[in-house]
């Protein structure tokens, strides 16, 4: 405890006065676009070719804002005893009015079908238009930044090491 009453109040007022005399660093958004970090999170994009309809993203979503519909299709392989079945994606939609942008769906996707994009300007006049179907989610794939380069001094990824080992075994 300090000996002089009001010392804390004086220090607080000094900080306030210092902040009031400095120039603000506010950017006027519509006129001046923000300088976002290269891998900032905006909206979720879908790479439809990679989706196997495993439903992990929809099951793990805490808000239940991902809607997936699919059907089974028979695939006939020459020389196989019977036809195989595979899931075909009919509908993939994310309701961004419910989404809390936690990124769990992107993390649990084992086939890299979902990605963060830096797009953040997707406001709508009607809240019902924030339900984005697979066509709209796929349009944002062009804005997904490339993955960061591997550290040259770090360990290679397991996949790279396995491929290199297989190539050396086949060559030798």
Secondary structure, DSSP 8 states (H G I E B T S, - for coil): --SSTTHHHHHHHHHHHHHHHS------TTTS-----TT---EEEE-GGG-----HHHHH-TT--EEEEEEEEEE--TT-SS-EEEEEEEEEEEETTT-----HHHHH-TT--EEEES------SSGGGGEE-HHHHHHGGGG--------TTS---HHHHHHHHHHHHHH-
